[in-house]
Amino acid sequence: MANLLAQVNLDHLTPAYKTLVKQVASTIEPDNNLVSVLSNTSALLNQHLQDINWVGFYLLQQEENLLYLGPFQGKAACTRIPLGKGVCGTAAAQKQTLRVANVHEFEGHIACDSASNSEIVIPLQIENTVVGVLDIDSPQLDRFSPEDQQGLEAVVKVLNAQLSRLDADNFASYYESPNNLSYQGAKYLSLGVGLGIIIGLLSAGLFLLF
C-alpha cells in the first residue's frame, strides 16, 4: 500500500477522501486483474460518495477510437462512446478532468440516464497514455466541488499506479483488436470449431483402422 500511496499527497485532501484513497489503495494493491481492480474501485466509490446515481469506468479501444463500458455501479449504461464525444469522450480526448455542473448545458452531452444532472470524468492514464476514464454522475446539480475533484484525482493517481503494474494481456482487447466478435465472426468461429472436431474424430477413426 505504501508504494501506491506515494503517488499522492494526502495532506491536501479532506478526511473523507484520505480514508477513501487509503481504502482503495489497500484493496487493489494485491490484485493483478483489470476487471476486479476496477470493479472494487467502483464499489468503494459508490459506497463512500453521497448523492450519486452512477459510478464506473469506460475503457478506450484504441483501434476503434471508442470508449467501451467497463465495471460500474448503477443502472444499465451506454456501452460505446466515441472518443471526443460527450463528457467522457471529451475528457479522454483532452486528457483532463471535466467537472460539469449541469450536463444539460454541455454541448454534445450523451444522456445515458435522464436523471443525471451533473458529472465528473477523470482520465485513466498509463505513462501519459489514456486507457479509459472514471465517470461519476449525480442527480443533483453542481454536485462535484473542487475538493471532490482533488480527492477523486487522488484516487485515480493510485489507480493509475496499480494499472501500470498489470500484465499487458489485461488490456489486449482494448489496443489492436475489437473487444467483441461480430455476428459473422462468431458464426465462422463456431463453424471452424465444429469442423475441427469432425476432422479430429475422423483422423482418430482412420488411425484405429490402420
Secondary structure, DSSP 8 states (H G I E B T S, - for coil): -HHHHTTS-GGGS-HHHHHHHHHHHHHHTT---HHHHHHHHHHHHHHH-SS-SEEEEEEEETTTTEEEEEEEEES---SEEETTSHHHHHHHHHTS-EEES-GGGSTT---S-TT--EEEEEEEEETTEEEEEEEEEESSTT---HHHHHHHHHHHHHHHHHHTTS-GGGGGGGTTS-SS--HHHHHHHHHHHHHHHHHHHHHHHHHHH-
